[in-house]
Amino acid sequence: MAFTFDWLDPWYPIDDATTQTALEAQLRREISSGHVLYGETAQLIARRSDTDDALFQLEGARVAEVHLTWRKSPEPDPRWPATAIFSSLDEWARDAMAPLHRALSGD
């Protein structure tokens, strides 16, 4: 899924199918039945260059910012992987990406 979107550091889009497949599989591996994303279809669209955070497109316009744990099985605590869900990519950009960019760039 390609987005025409102004990504701000440290976020960057992922267009590589191999990376998308690998990180989507990792997310599925980590999700337990009590997790907020359990049963959701999630497609990787971006990553943070400085952490293990990834941005996934959910059904509808929603997106989820997820801090992957790299566990090889479902997390026993459904709070992990840490996840924030936004109603749209624009909401995420305004409420998460832009403030982070300003904080890291000293603006």
N, C-alpha and C positions, 0 to 999 in steps of 0.2 A: 504494500500500500504506500504510494508516494504522496507526500504532503508538500504543498507549496506553502512554506512557513518560514518565518525568520527565527532560526534557532539562536539562542544566546549561550555563550560559554558558561558553564562547562558541558552543556548539552549538545549532542550532535545526532543527526538522523542515521538510521540504519536501513540501508537498501540491500544489503547482502543477504541472500536467501539462506546461506549456510549459518550465518550468525543468528538470523531470525529463528530458524528451526531449533538451533541449539539452546538459545535462551528461553524460548517458549517451552521447550521440553524441561529445562531446569525449573522454570516456574511451576509447571505441573507437578514435578517431582517434590517440590517443597510444600505444596498446598495440602493442608489436612482438611478433614470434613467440616471442621468448625470455622475455617477461615472465610473471610468476607469474599474472596474470589473463588471459593469452591463451586464448581459447576459452571463457571463463566468461561466463555471463549475469549482468549486474550491474544492479540497479535502485537509483537514487538515493533515499535516505531522509532525509539530513540534510546540513547544511553547517556549517562554522565561520565565524563572522562576522568573524574577524580574520586569516584566511589563505585560501589557495586549497585547503584540505582539504575533502574530501567523504566521506560515509559511504555505502557501497553494500551492499545486501543481495545475497548470493550464493545459489546453490542450497543447499537445506538451511537450516540455521540460521546459517550463517557470514555474517560481515560483513567488509568491507574498508574501512579508512581509507586514502584515497588523496590525495596531494598533487599536484593537477593542474598541468601545466606550461604549458598553453595553446599547445602546439606545434600546427602545422597539419598535421602528418604524424607517423607513428610515431617514437617516440624511438629513436635508434640504440643507446643503451645500455639494456639490458633492466632495469636497476635503476631506471629512470624510466618512468612516474611512480612516486615512492616510495610503497610500499604496505605496510601491515601487515594481516594477516588474523587474525581472531579467530574462535573456534569458535561464538560466539553474541553477540547484542546485549548480554546481561548481562555476559559476560566483557569485552567492549569497554568497557562503562560502568564496570566496576570497575577495569580495568587501564589505561584511557586517558582516558576522559572525566572521571571523578571526580578523579584526581590532577591533571589539567590545571586543572580548575576550582579546586581548592584552591590550586594554585601561583599562579594568576592573581588569586585573591581574597584571598590572604595568610592563608588559614586554616591 
